């Protein structure tokens, strides 16, 4: 069908060729050889799907799920994904797993989600392999098995699945499901980080800062923390604040340290909240503000951060030189 012109495909579709009907749906969906037309795309997918074409059934399910060419209808999306999945379509099996995992168009069922992720994973679908690994890692829909989680993360990572590569790095770093191997942890964090995954970028920064699987390099640590922080990763933002405060991998800059502590603190990062409180208390990168200092220290303390709790206690003792109770 790819070699045929739009006009030729359309003629075959109108003559009842279900493969041409599916191909025509794709042409309208992508705007290939014609203007994009989601409604006509949906119409042709529906015609082919009702005649049993598995690819059209998948696209029809996606149309109902995303509201492409029709109104959103998760129940009908589930129905068509089910039809395609039962014919062995790996992408439909994967999507059916998501439907059961998230409760889209049906009740949540991690047992069924696991079943369909496994079906798709065994056919080589990388996203399904990753989600199957998470099921084994967390014991969702099946018994926990770090070893099987590792194996499926590895299969997905070897297909360049970004999140799987990052998780594989954690497996090697922590010895989950395999022996500890810092060098391989570094390798997989790097693989994922270079594809833009923030959690891997932050972890790669940590490897460079702590010489995990590679030589210590604070400058590269700073660079990768920056990349992850720019994507909103709160831990990376907190780490970047420490780099600026201590001059690790960059010049000291208390104003920028304050800025990054504040970004992380506003996302609820307890250590950043503590550090932000200290900045306000000791006039580091900002004007002194005792009320803001206490507010942020209290936020960190409420999350159980012991340094913040101790600092607040010390402040209270300073304010009560005669040992009067705080409720006095």
Secondary structure, DSSP 4 states (H G I P E B T S, - for coil): -TTS-HHHHHHHHHTT-HHHHHHHHHHHHHTSSS---HHHHHHHHHHHHTTT-HHHHHHHHHHHHHTSSS---HHHHHHHHHHHHHTT-HHHHHHHHHHHHHTSSS---HHHHHHHHHHHHTTT-HHHHHHHHHHHHHTSSS---HHHHHHHHHHHHTTT-HHHHHHHHHHHHHTSSS---HHHHHHHHHHHHTTT-HHHHHHHHHHHHHTSSS---HHHHHHHHHHHHHTT-HHHHHHHHHHHHHTSSS---HHHHHHHHHHHHHTT-HHHHHHHHHHHHHTSSS---HHHHHHHHHHHHHTT-HHHHHHHHHHHHHH-TT---TT-
